[in-house]
């Protein structure tokens, strides 16, 4: 028996997508030199599928890696939330975590200076809860109208199709609320060594509701148990030259070797009374995505441990098709008045409807691990496995059909005498104190590295943009501004006179 024949007896036979066995995989032709015949349906099927095997790339967070894991409750927080996932110490919940770079396309290098995405899907027994976050506790903007425009500045110039720094600094210099996140991005924290060595943050403010219907505000912090590890620019450049998939390789290999990375989940809690008092004291909005809650005022409460312990079997099916959305909430966990979160409740779900399809929740990696009962029907990719021939409308009088249950209703929000209007998100905001506080936390050498990185990047923007942005650095900390100005070769006092209109427009 030949090797080929022997191999055929040991392996399953090849089939079409419909399951029909294939005898030989060569093109069907009229004679050995062709042409092809249209009746070669197996070849046509293969070519047609190949032409459609890519789905649209994510607009942001396009390059990513994922793994399955387990979340285990270690501390009781039932006084804050009735969420089933936290119902008792020792309870375990399966989860899937996707890491990513934010601005880069799918072909970007892992080790670039960029924010890292940190999105977790918890398969709870009361539905999927998606915690969609980053490795930073704040973001660049607080008004959702600015989000899409900000992302455009991180992509390619419409004329040159090149990525550059003029667009981003033009935007940042006109949006002082971005200074806190910019300071983090260009600090030593801005270039993680791997996905296993970063913290994860929900960043937004969310709400917890307990069994008594009491609501508190909360922030989620996933603290890395491997320790934070970052690279300097020169080392990262060498890594990129050797391996553009350094983060992916590191995560996959660590899990394959049984070196399971883990994070400790902690939460900050703020009551509405505390929110009112803190806002009155500091002038900061507790729902502002560009701000942190100081740990001295709002300490961390430990909740549990998240461990990654299983790699996906197929990247496309399980990582590329994974769909995370802040609107995937469960009883006991809800949104807040955070404007950016409110917009993302729609935006993330909507992009998955476009990218993966109306029934993306039926894809195994996105599928809840609990019973699913609703009246949404049909659409591309529908399986009908959860509803079969059951009615597709509500209310109905059919026996055994799903109906709402009052016990899961959230308590009402007391918004007081809120005025609905289009409020300017740049007015009456302190966008400099927290960025300045962060700068002053760094030692002198770290400050110098931060300012060198910013100056090297900002130097590629136009002079008027440089001057506009320098005003923000000065307002955060005078040393911050003077160091960057010196590295840009700018005489501050002379330049302020030359660009006085720019300076005055920023101060206004």
ABEGO torsion letter per residue (X at the ends): XBAAAAAAAABBBBBBAAGBBBABBBBBBBEAAOBBBAABAAAAAAAAAAAAABBBBBABGABBBBBBBBBBBABBAAAABABAAAABBGBBBBBBBBBBBAABBAABBAABBBBBBBBBBBBBAAEBBBBBBBABABBABABAAAAAAAAAAABBBAAAGBBBAAAAAAAAAABAAAAAAAAAAABAAABBABAAABBBBAGBBBBBBBAAGBBBBBBBBBBBAAEBBBBBAAAAAAAAAABAAAAAAAAAAAAAAGBBBBBBBBBBBBBAAAAAAAAAAAGBBAABAABBBBAAABBBBBABBBBBABBBABAAAAAAABBBBAABBBBGBBBBABAAAAAAAAAAAAAAAAAAEAAAAABAAABBABBBBBABBEEBGBAGAAAEABBABOBBABBGBBBBBAAABBBBBBAEBBBBBBBBAABGBBAAAAAAAAAAABBAAAAAAAAAAAAAAAAABBAAAAAAAAAAAAAABAAAAAAAAAAAGBBAAAAAAAAAAAAAAAAX
